[in-house]
Amino acid sequence: VQQGGSGAEEWMDITVTIQPRLQWSKSSYLVNEQGGSAVLTVTRTNNSSGAVSVNYATASGTAISGTDFTSTSGTLNWANGDSSPKTINVPLTADALVEGSETFTVTLSSPVGGVIVPPTTATVTIADPGARDDTFDADFINNSVLRALVLPDGKILG
């Protein structure tokens, strides 16, 4: 409340509203080509009052829409009071080609009732089967490995 106007008895009420913040839970995702789909998560924080929406769309990088993944776009919606994370599923296309890692992006745009926290774009890296082990637990003391042994079943001892 702030005094204003021409007389001592005139006051102005000021209301400050903090808009909901929409952002990626991670800015980069690593997925296995044969995993079926890339699942990206968008969160809503700071305020759960009011309905909020944001558009999203994929874009090719070294991974090509129609060849490596299915182009996907749409709108994520949060109702008044809803602050649960929302997911975007991008179908992947598995093939027998040895391509290494390829990337595409998903961009958030046109928020209604909230603001997008940068970065607006998340990068998805599609790895060929066996190129990376998503289950490998890199929990090392002092972040170092002195030696590693690959067993015949593919497990690693460190």
PAZAPA-4460 file (N, C-alpha, C; in steps of 0.05 Angstrom, whole numbers, plus 32768, in hexadecimal, padded with zeros to 4 digits):
% residues 158
    n_x    n_y    n_z   ca_x   ca_y   ca_z    c_x    c_y    c_z   seq   type   mol
   8011   7FE9   8000   8000   8000   8000   8012   8019   8000     1      V     A
   800B   802B   7FEF   801B   8043   7FED   8009   805C   7FEC     2      Q     A
   8011   8071   7FFA   8001   8089   7FFA   8006   8097   7FE0     3      Q     A
   7FF0   80A2   7FD5   7FF3   80B0   7FBB   7FDC   80C3   7FB8     4      G     A
   7FDA   80CF   7FA1   7FC4   80E2   7F9B   7FCC   80FD   7FA6     5      G     A
   7FB7   810F   7FA7   7FBC   812A   7FAF   7FB6   8130   7FCD     6      S     A
   7FA9   811D   7FDA   7FA3   8121   7FF6   7FAF   810D   8008     7      G     A
   7FB0   8113   8022   7FBC   8101   8036   7FAD   80E7   803A     8      A     A
   7F93   80E6   8033   7F82   80CF   8037   7F7F   80BD   801E     9      E     A
   7F8F   80C3   8009   7F8E   80B3   7FF1   7FA4   809E   7FF0    10      E     A
   7F9D   8085   7FEC   7FB0   806F   7FEC   7FAD   805E   7FD3    11      W     A
   7FC2   8052   7FCB   7FC1   8040   7FB3   7FC9   8024   7FBC    12      M     A
   7FB9   8010   7FB6   7FC0   7FF5   7FBB   7FD0   7FE9   7FA4    13      D     A
   7FE6   7FDC   7FAA   7FF7   7FD0   7F96   7FF8   7FB2   7F9C    14      I     A
   7FF2   7FA2   7F88   7FF3   7F85   7F8A   8009   7F7B   7F79    15      T     A
   801B   7F6B   7F85   8031   7F5F   7F76   802B   7F41   7F73    16      V     A
   802A   7F37   7F5A   8025   7F1B   7F55   803E   7F0F   7F49    17      T     A
   8046   7EF9   7F55   805D   7EEA   7F4A   8053   7ED5   7F37    18      I     A
   805A   7ED8   7F1E   8050   7EC5   7F09   805D   7EAA   7F0D    19      Q     A
   804E   7E95   7F05   805A   7E7A   7F05   8071   7E79   7EF2    20      P     A
   8085   7E69   7EFA   809D   7E65   7EE9   809B   7E49   7EDD    21      R     A
   809F   7E48   7EC3   809F   7E2F   7EB4   80BB   7E29   7EAA    22      L     A
   80C5   7E11   7EB0   80E0   7E0B   7EA8   80E4   7DED   7EA5    23      Q     A
   80F9   7DE6   7E95   8101   7DCA   7E92   810B   7DC0   7EAC    24      W     A
   8106   7DA6   7EB3   8112   7D9A   7ECB   812F   7D96   7EC6    25      S     A
   8137   7D91   7EAD   8153   7D8F   7EA4   8155   7D9C   7E89    26      K     A
   816C   7DA7   7E82   816F   7DB4   7E68   817A   7DA0   7E53    27      S     A
   8183   7D89   7E5C   818C   7D75   7E48   8183   7D59   7E52    28      S     A
   817C   7D49   7E3E   8172   7D2E   7E43   8182   7D1A   7E32    29      Y     A
   8189   7D03   7E3D   8196   7CEE   7E2E   8183   7CD6   7E2D    30      L     A
   817D   7CCD   7E15   816B   7CB6   7E11   8177   7CA1   7DFF    31      V     A
   816E   7C88   7E04   8177   7C72   7DF3   8164   7C71   7DDA    32      N     A
   8170   7C6E   7DC3   8161   7C6E   7DAA   814A   7C59   7DAB    33      E     A
   814E   7C43   7DB9   813A   7C2E   7DBA   8128   7C31   7DD2    34      Q     A
   8129   7C48   7DE0   8119   7C4C   7DF7   80FC   7C52   7DF2    35      G     A
   80F4   7C56   7DD9   80D8   7C5B   7DD2   80D1   7C79   7DD0    36      G     A
   80D9   7C88   7DE5   80D3   7CA5   7DE4   80E6   7CB4   7DF7    37      S     A
   80E9   7CCE   7DF2   80F7   7CE0   7E04   80E1   7CED   7E15    38      A     A
   80E5   7CED   7E2F   80D1   7CF9   7E41   80DF   7D11   7E4E    39      V     A
   80D4   7D29   7E48   80DE   7D42   7E53   80CA   7D4D   7E67    40      L     A
   80D4   7D5A   7E7C   80C3   7D64   7E92   80C5   7D82   7E94    41      T     A
   80AE   7D8F   7E97   80AC   7DAC   7E9B   809F   7DB0   7EB7    42      V     A
   80AB   7DC2   7EC6   80A0   7DC8   7EE1   8094   7DE4   7EE3    43      T     A
   8082   7DE6   7EF6   8075   7E00   7EFD   807C   7E06   7F19    44      R     A
   8089   7E1D   7F1E   8091   7E25   7F39   8089   7E42   7F3F    45      T     A
   808D   7E4A   7F58   8088   7E65   7F62   806B   7E6C   7F68    46      N     A
   8058   7E61   7F5A   803C   7E69   7F5E   802A   7E55   7F50    47      N     A
   8017   7E4B   7F5F   8004   7E37   7F52   7FE9   7E44   7F4D    48      S     A
   7FE7   7E5E   7F51   7FCD   7E6B   7F4C   7FC9   7E71   7F2F    49      S     A
   7FB1   7E6B   7F25   7FAA   7E71   7F09   7FB3   7E5B   7EF6    50      G     A
   7FA5   7E5B   7EE0   7FAB   7E48   7ECA   7FC4   7E51   7EBB    51      A     A
   7FD5   7E3F   7EB3   7FED   7E45   7EA4   7FF0   7E31   7E8D    52      V     A
   7FFB   7E3B   7E77   8001   7E29   7E61   801A   7E32   7E53    53      S     A
   8027   7E1F   7E44   803E   7E25   7E34   803F   7E12   7E1C    54      V     A
   8047   7E1C   7E06   8049   7E0C   7DED   8065   7DFF   7DEC    55      N     A
   8067   7DE9   7DDE   8081   7DDC   7DDA   8082   7DD1   7DBD    56      Y     A
   809A   7DCE   7DB3   809E   7DC3   7D98   80BA   7DB8   7D95    57      A     A
   80BD   7DA2   7D86   80D7   7D96   7D81   80E3   7DA3   7D68    58      T     A
   80FE   7DA1   7D66   810C   7DAB   7D4E   8124   7D98   7D4A    59      A     A
   8128   7D92   7D31   813F   7D80   7D29   8159   7D8E   7D2F    60      S     A
   816D   7D7D   7D36   8189   7D85   7D38   8198   7D71   7D27    61      G     A
   81AA   7D62   7D33   81B7   7D4C   7D24   81A3   7D34   7D23    62      T     A
   8190   7D33   7D35   817A   7D1F   7D33   8165   7D2C   7D22    63      A     A
   815B   7D1D   7D0F   8148   7D28   7CFB   812B   7D1F   7D01    64      I     A
   8119   7D32   7D02   80FD   7D2C   7D05   80F3   7D1A   7CEF    65      S     A
   80E4   7D05   7CF6   80DA   7CF3   7CE2   80ED   7CDB   7CDD    66      G     A
   8106   7CDE   7CE3   811A   7CC9   7CE0   8123   7CBE   7CFC    67      T     A
   8129   7CD1   7D0E   8133   7CC9   7D29   811F   7CCD   7D3F    68      D     A
   810C   7CDF   7D3B   80F7   7CE4   7D4F   80DF   7CEF   7D40    69      F     A
   80C8   7CEF   7D4E   80AF   7CFA   7D43   80AC   7D17   7D4C    70      T     A
   80A9   7D29   7D39   80A4   7D45   7D3F   808C   7D47   7D52    71      S     A
   808F   7D56   7D67   807A   7D58   7D7C   8077   7D75   7D84    72      T     A
   805E   7D7E   7D87   8058   7D99   7D91   803D   7D98   7D9F    73      S     A
   8039   7DAC   7DB0   8020   7DAD   7DBF   8021   7DC2   7DD4    74      G     A
   800E   7DBF   7DE7   800C   7DD2   7DFD   800A   7DC3   7E18    75      T     A
   801A   7DCC   7E2B   8017   7DC1   7E46   8005   7DD4   7E56    76      L     A
   7FF3   7DC9   7E66   7FE0   7DD9   7E75   7FE1   7DD2   7E93    77      N     A
   7FE0   7DE7   7EA3   7FDD   7DE4   7EC0   7FC4   7DF3   7EC8    78      W     A
   7FB3   7DE5   7ED8   7F9A   7DF2   7EE2   7FA1   7E03   7EFB    79      A     A
   7F8F   7E13   7F03   7F93   7E23   7F1C   7F99   7E10   7F33    80      N     A
   7FAE   7E15   7F41   7FB6   7E04   7F58   7FC8   7DED   7F51    81      G     A
   7FCB   7DE7   7F37   7FDB   7DD0   7F2E   7FF9   7DD9   7F2B    82      D     A
   800A   7DCC   7F3A   8027   7DD1   7F37   8036   7DB8   7F31    83      S     A
   8028   7DA3   7F28   8035   7D8A   7F21   8045   7D8C   7F07    84      S     A
   805C   7D7E   7F06   806B   7D7E   7EED   805B   7D72   7ED6    85      P     A
   8060   7D7C   7EBE   8053   7D71   7EA5   8069   7D65   7E93    86      K     A
   8061   7D51   7E84   8075   7D43   7E73   806E   7D46   7E56    87      T     A
   8083   7D45   7E46   8081   7D45   7E29   808E   7D2B   7E20    88      I     A
   807F   7D1C   7E10   808A   7D02   7E05   8090   7D06   7DE7    89      N     A
   80A8   7D01   7DE0   80B0   7D03   7DC3   80B8   7CE7   7DBA    90      V     A
   80A7   7CDB   7DA8   80AD   7CC0   7D9E   80C8   7CBF   7D8F    91      P     A
   80D8   7CAA   7D95   80F1   7CA6   7D87   80EE   7C90   7D72    92      L     A
   80FF   7C91   7D5D   80FE   7C7D   7D48   8118   7C6D   7D4A    93      T     A
   8115   7C54   7D51   812C   7C42   7D53   8133   7C37   7D37    94      A     A
   814D   7C37   7D31   8156   7C2C   7D17   816F   7C1B   7D1C    95      D     A
   8178   7C0E   7D08   8190   7BFD   7D0A   81A9   7C0C   7D02    96      A     A
   81A8   7C26   7CFD   81BF   7C35   7CF4   81D1   7C3C   7D0B    97      L     A
   81EB   7C3B   7D07   81FE   7C44   7D1C   8202   7C62   7D17    98      V     A
   81F7   7C72   7D28   81F7   7C8F   7D24   8205   7C9E   7D3A    99      E     A
   820C   7C90   7D50   8218   7C9E   7D67   8202   7CAE   7D75   100      G     A
   8209   7CC5   7D80   81F5   7CD5   7D8D   81EB   7CEB   7D7B   101      S     A
   81D1   7CF0   7D7C   81C4   7D05   7D6C   81B3   7D16   7D7F   102      E     A
   81AE   7D2F   7D78   819F   7D40   7D89   8187   7D4E   7D7B   103      T     A
   8173   7D54   7D8A   815D   7D66   7D82   8156   7D77   7D9A   104      F     A
   8146   7D8C   7D95   813E   7D9E   7DAB   8120   7D9F   7DAE   105      T     A
   8117   7DA7   7DC6   80FB   7DAD   7DCB   80FB   7DC8   7DD8   106      V     A
   80EA   7DDA   7DCC   80E9   7DF6   7DD5   80CE   7DFD   7DE1   107      T     A
   80CF   7E0B   7DF8   80B7   7E16   7E05   80B2   7E32   7DFA   108      L     A
   8099   7E39   7DF5   8093   7E54   7DEB   8076   7E5C   7DF3   109      S     A
   8071   7E75   7DEF   8056   7E81   7DF3   8048   7E7A   7E0D   110      S     A
   8055   7E80   7E24   8047   7E7A   7E3D   802F   7E8C   7E42   111      P     A
   801B   7E81   7E4F   8003   7E91   7E56   8000   7E8D   7E74   112      V     A
   8000   7EA3   7E83   7FFC   7EA2   7EA0   8015   7E9D   7EB0   113      G     A
   802C   7E9C   7EA2   8046   7E96   7EAF   805C   7E9F   7E9E   114      G     A
   8075   7E9A   7EA7   808D   7EA1   7E98   809F   7E89   7E95   115      V     A
   80AD   7E88   7E7F   80C0   7E72   7E7A   80DB   7E7A   7E86   116      I     A
   80E7   7E69   7E96   8101   7E6D   7EA1   8116   7E62   7E8D   117      V     A
   8129   7E72   7E84   813D   7E67   7E71   814C   7E50   7E7E   118      P     A
   8156   7E3D   7E6D   8154   7E3D   7E50   8138   7E35   7E46   119      P     A
   8130   7E40   7E30   8116   7E39   7E25   8117   7E1E   7E15   120      T     A
   812F   7E16   7E0F   8133   7DFE   7DFF   8142   7DE8   7E0E   121      T     A
   8138   7DCF   7E0C   8145   7DB8   7E17   8151   7DA8   7E00   122      A     A
   8168   7D9C   7E04   8175   7D8C   7DF0   8172   7D6E   7DF7   123      T     A
   816A   7D5E   7DE4   8168   7D41   7DE7   817D   7D34   7DD6   124      V     A
   818D   7D23   7DE3   81A2   7D14   7DD5   8198   7CF7   7DD3   125      T     A
   8196   7CED   7DBB   818F   7CD1   7DB5   81A8   7CC1   7DB1   126      I     A
   81AC   7CAD   7DC2   81C4   7C9D   7DC0   81BD   7C82   7DB4   127      A     A
   81CE   7C78   7DA2   81CB   7C5D   7D98   81CB   7C48   7DAE   128      D     A
   81BE   7C32   7DAB   81BF   7C1D   7DC0   81DC   7C15   7DC6   129      P     A
   81E3   7C14   7DDF   81FE   7C0C   7DE7   8212   7C22   7DE6   130      G     A
   820A   7C3A   7DDB   821D   7C50   7DDA   8222   7C5C   7DF5   131      A     A
   820D   7C5B   7E06   820F   7C66   7E21   81FF   7C54   7E33   132      R     A
   8209   7C51   7E4C   81FB   7C41   7E60   81ED   7C53   7E74   133      D     A
   81D2   7C57   7E70   81C3   7C69   7E82   81C1   7C5E   7E9E   134      D     A
   81C7   7C45   7EA2   81C5   7C39   7EBD   81DF   7C3B   7ECC   135      T     A
   81F5   7C44   7EBF   820F   7C45   7ECC   820E   7C59   7EE3   136      F     A
   8216   7C51   7EFA   8215   7C62   7F12   8231   7C6F   7F16   137      D     A
   8234   7C88   7F0F   824D   7C96   7F11   8250   7CA2   7F2D   138      A     A
   824F   7C92   7F42   8251   7C9B   7F5D   826D   7C94   7F67   139      D     A
   8280   7CA5   7F62   829C   7CA0   7F69   82A5   7CB1   7F80   140      F     A
   82B8   7CA8   7F8F   82C5   7CB8   7FA4   82D7   7CCC   7F96   141      I     A
   82D5   7CE4   7F9D   82E5   7CFA   7F92   82E3   7CFC   7F73   142      N     A
   82CD   7CF2   7F68   82C9   7CF4   7F4B   82DF   7CE8   7F3A   143      N     A
   82EC   7CD3   7F43   8301   7CC7   7F33   82FF   7CA9   7F32   144      S     A
   8309   7C9E   7F1C   830A   7C81   7F18   8327   7C79   7F14   145      V     A
   8330   7C66   7F23   834C   7C5D   7F20   834E   7C47   7F0A   146      L     A
   833A   7C35   7F09   8339   7C21   7EF4   831D   7C16   7EF3   147      R     A
   8316   7C0B   7EDC   82FC   7BFF   7ED7   8300   7BE5   7EC8   148      A     A
   82EE   7BD2   7ECE   82EF   7BB8   7EC1   82D4   7BB2   7EB5   149      L     A
   82D3   7BAD   7E9B   82BA   7BA6   7E8E   82B7   7B88   7E8F   150      V     A
   82A2   7B7E   7E9A   829D   7B61   7E9C   828F   7B57   7E83   151      L     A
   8291   7B3D   7E7E   8284   7B32   7E66   8267   7B38   7E63   152      P     A
   8258   7B3C   7E79   823C   7B42   7E78   8236   7B60   7E73   153      D     A
   824C   7B6F   7E70   8249   7B8C   7E6A   824A   7B9D   7E83   154      G     A
   8249   7B92   7E9B   824A   7BA2   7EB3   8266   7BAC   7EB7   155      K     A
   8268   7BC2   7EC5   8282   7BCF   7ECA   8289   7BCF   7EE8   156      I     A
   82A1   7BC6   7EEE   82AB   7BC7   7F0A   82BF   7BDE   7F0B   157      L     A
   82BC   7BEF   7F1F   82CF   7C06   7F21   82DC   7C06   7F3B   158      G     A
***
